[in-house]
Amino acid sequence: MVNHRKSQSPKRGPRKTGFILLCFLDALRGKSFIRSAPSPIVPWIALIILLSWSLTACQASPPPLSPTPTLLPPRLEKTPRVPITDTPTTIRIEEPPQAQVKTSTPFPQSLLEQARSVYGQRLIQWIRIPTLSLLAPVAPVGWSPAERPEGPTESEWDSPGAQVGWVVSSALPGDPQGNILLYGHNNIESSVFRDLWKLKDGDEVRLQTGEREYRFQVAEVHILPVLEREADAAYAEFLQPSRAPRLTLISCWPPSGNTHRVIVVAYWVTNP
């Protein structure tokens, strides 16, 4: 009766190698695991199996595979979230500023209106000379170019008519310095300054403005010929501005003609 040894399929390498080695040793000793059927062929079979296993073991093992590079997952940056509130956002749209429309001020029609717009209540309204029993209105006057056949073009004051004229380029009462120039006709219109030459030193002249009354005292009275050059130079000297407040009254002379000029100089007197 043949006694067969049950052999299990080797699952691991060392068990298979041990089994083959055992067969090889048995073959060398002339033995076999198959005891019931000894045969001379068995040793050769064992030798062939051992050689096959040796050749298999000697084969070069395949080179190790290079490690597969590990790819890191892409880094995702989180965008900060803007908190959503229930309050609605109001967008203000500012309108461009509108250009201001400037209304033009009407230009004064007359020199009096222009002077009033500049000086207001400081303008002289009346002149009073008690010695001559004179009371006359005062109005602003300018000048105009006048051509003379014997010389270059010069400027002449405009006629004040029946009133006394105040030269708009001169001073006004209340100025700390300057020369107030007033003039009037002597034999035409109202002849307001007909008797101006009769004034003497110490006589009083009063000027009334829209604010108050100013008093002046006569200091000088001069009568100068018109056509003489020396007289013209002296006459021009009286028209210049002065450091102290001064009043200069001018008219023609004599009453029957205009060959001379009468000039009265008065200085401001502080009111009591």
C-alpha positions in Angstrom: 0.0 0.0 0.0 1.4 3.2 -1.1 1.7 5.8 1.6 1.3 9.2 0.1 2.3 12.3 2.1 -0.1 15.1 1.7 1.7 18.2 0.6 0.2 21.6 0.7 0.9 24.3 -1.9 3.5 26.4 -0.4 2.4 29.9 0.0 5.7 31.4 0.9 9.2 31.0 -0.5 11.1 29.4 2.4 8.7 26.3 2.6 9.2 25.6 -1.1 13.0 25.9 -0.8 13.0 23.5 2.1 11.0 20.9 0.3 13.3 21.0 -2.7 16.4 20.7 -0.5 14.9 17.8 1.4 14.3 16.0 -1.9 17.9 16.7 -3.0 19.3 15.2 0.2 17.1 12.2 -0.1 18.3 11.7 -3.6 21.9 11.8 -2.5 21.2 9.2 0.2 19.3 7.1 -2.3 16.0 7.7 -0.5 12.8 9.2 -1.6 9.7 10.7 0.0 7.9 8.1 -2.2 9.1 5.2 -0.1 6.9 2.7 -1.6 8.3 3.2 -5.1 12.1 3.7 -5.0 13.5 4.5 -8.4 16.9 5.6 -9.7 15.4 8.4 -11.7 14.3 10.3 -8.6 17.8 11.6 -7.8 18.1 13.1 -11.2 14.8 14.7 -11.1 15.7 16.3 -7.8 19.0 17.5 -9.2 17.3 19.1 -12.2 14.8 20.8 -9.9 17.6 22.2 -7.7 19.5 23.5 -10.6 16.3 25.2 -12.0 15.8 26.8 -8.6 19.4 28.0 -8.4 19.2 29.6 -11.9 16.0 31.3 -10.9 17.5 32.6 -7.7 20.6 33.9 -9.6 18.7 35.9 -12.1 19.3 39.7 -11.6 16.5 41.2 -9.7 15.0 44.1 -11.6 16.2 47.5 -10.6 14.1 49.2 -8.1 11.7 51.7 -9.4 12.4 55.3 -8.7 9.9 56.6 -6.3 7.1 58.4 -7.9 7.3 62.0 -7.0 4.5 63.0 -4.7 2.6 66.0 -6.1 1.2 68.3 -3.4 -2.3 69.4 -4.0 -2.6 73.0 -5.3 -2.9 75.6 -2.6 -6.1 77.4 -2.7 -6.0 80.9 -1.1 -9.3 81.8 0.4 -10.7 85.2 -0.5 -11.9 87.0 2.6 -15.6 87.3 2.6 -17.2 90.6 2.9 -19.9 90.5 5.5 -23.3 91.2 4.1 -25.3 93.5 6.2 -29.0 94.2 5.9 -28.4 98.0 5.7 -28.5 99.1 2.1 -25.5 101.0 0.8 -26.4 104.5 -0.3 -24.4 106.0 -3.1 -24.2 109.8 -3.1 -23.8 111.5 -6.4 -22.8 115.0 -5.9 -23.9 117.4 -8.5 -21.3 119.8 -9.9 -21.6 123.3 -8.4 -23.7 125.6 -10.5 -22.0 128.7 -11.7 -23.3 131.7 -9.9 -24.8 134.2 -12.3 -23.6 137.6 -11.4 -26.1 140.4 -11.9 -24.6 143.4 -13.4 -24.9 146.7 -11.4 -26.2 149.5 -13.6 -23.4 152.0 -14.4 -24.2 155.4 -12.9 -25.6 157.7 -15.6 -24.1 160.9 -14.2 -21.0 162.0 -12.4 -23.1 162.8 -9.3 -24.4 159.2 -9.2 -20.8 157.9 -9.6 -19.6 160.1 -6.8 -22.5 159.1 -4.5 -21.7 155.4 -5.2 -18.1 155.9 -4.1 -18.3 158.5 -1.3 -21.9 158.3 -0.1 -22.7 160.7 2.7 -19.2 162.2 2.7 -20.0 164.4 -0.3 -20.4 168.1 0.2 -24.0 169.2 -0.2 -23.9 172.9 0.8 -21.5 175.8 1.2 -22.3 178.7 3.5 -20.4 182.0 3.8 -22.0 184.2 6.5 -20.0 187.3 5.6 -21.3 187.2 2.0 -24.8 186.0 3.0 -24.1 183.1 0.7 -25.8 179.6 0.7 -25.3 177.5 -2.4 -25.6 173.8 -3.3 -22.4 171.9 -4.2 -22.1 169.3 -7.0 -19.2 167.1 -8.2 -17.5 168.2 -11.5 -14.8 166.8 -13.7 -12.8 168.1 -16.6 -12.5 167.9 -20.4 -9.7 168.5 -22.9 -9.6 172.0 -24.4 -7.6 173.0 -27.5 -5.8 176.3 -27.6 -4.4 177.8 -30.8 -1.3 179.2 -29.0 -0.4 176.0 -27.2 -0.9 172.2 -26.7 -4.2 170.7 -25.6 -5.0 171.3 -21.9 -7.7 170.2 -19.6 -10.5 172.5 -18.4 -12.9 171.9 -15.6 -16.4 171.4 -16.5 -18.9 174.2 -15.8 -20.8 173.7 -12.5 -23.7 175.8 -13.9 -25.5 177.7 -11.2 -24.0 175.6 -8.4 -20.6 175.5 -6.8 -18.4 172.7 -8.2 -16.4 170.2 -6.2 -13.4 168.8 -8.2 -13.8 165.0 -7.9 -10.0 164.5 -7.8 -9.6 166.7 -4.7 -10.0 165.9 -1.0 -13.2 165.9 1.0 -14.0 167.2 4.5 -12.8 164.9 7.2 -9.7 163.7 5.3 -6.6 163.9 7.5 -4.8 165.8 4.7 -5.5 167.1 1.2 -6.8 170.1 -0.6 -10.6 170.6 -1.1 -11.1 172.5 -4.4 -14.4 174.4 -4.9 -15.1 176.9 -7.8 -18.0 178.8 -9.2 -18.9 181.5 -11.8 -18.8 185.3 -11.1 -20.8 186.8 -13.9 -22.8 184.0 -15.6 -25.4 181.5 -14.6 -26.2 182.5 -10.9 -22.9 184.4 -10.3 -22.6 182.3 -7.1 -19.0 183.5 -6.4 -19.5 187.1 -7.6 -18.3 188.6 -4.3 -15.7 186.0 -3.4 -12.9 188.6 -3.7 -14.4 190.6 -0.8 -13.5 187.9 1.8 -10.8 188.8 4.4 -8.6 186.9 6.7 -10.5 185.4 9.6 -13.8 185.1 7.8 -15.7 181.8 8.2 -16.6 179.3 5.5 -18.9 176.3 6.4 -19.3 173.1 4.4 -22.2 170.7 5.0 -21.9 167.0 4.2 -24.4 164.2 4.6 -22.8 163.5 8.0 -22.0 166.8 9.6 -20.9 170.4 9.2 -17.2 171.5 8.9 -15.9 175.0 9.6 -12.9 176.6 7.9 -11.3 180.0 8.5 -10.0 182.2 5.7 -6.2 182.7 5.8 -5.3 184.1 2.3 -7.0 186.0 -0.6 -5.1 186.3 -3.9 -6.0 187.9 -7.3 -3.8 186.6 -10.1 -3.8 187.6 -13.8 -4.6 184.7 -16.2 -2.3 185.3 -19.2 1.0 185.7 -17.4 3.3 182.6 -17.2 4.4 183.5 -13.7 0.8 183.8 -12.6 0.0 180.5 -14.1 2.8 178.8 -12.1 1.6 180.4 -8.9 -2.0 179.5 -9.8 -1.0 175.8 -10.3 0.7 175.8 -6.9 -2.7 176.5 -5.2 -4.2 173.4 -6.8 -1.7 171.0 -5.4 -2.5 168.6 -2.6 -1.6 169.8 0.9 -0.4 168.0 4.1 -2.9 169.8 6.3 -6.7 169.8 5.6 -7.2 172.9 3.4 -10.1 174.5 1.5 -9.4 176.5 -1.7 -12.2 178.6 -3.3 -11.7 179.8 -6.9 -13.6 182.2 -9.2 -13.0 184.8 -12.0 -12.4 188.5 -11.5 -13.5 191.3 -12.0 -17.3 190.9 -12.0 -17.4 192.5 -15.4 -14.7 190.3 -17.0 -12.5 187.2 -16.6 -8.9 188.5 -16.9 -8.0 187.4 -13.4 -8.6 184.6 -10.9 -9.5 185.2 -7.3 -8.2 182.5 -4.9 -9.2 182.2 -1.3 -7.3 179.8 1.0 -9.0 178.6 4.3 -8.0 176.0 6.9 -10.1 173.7 8.9 -11.1 174.8 12.4 -12.1 172.2 15.0 -15.7 172.5 15.9 -16.3 173.6 19.5 
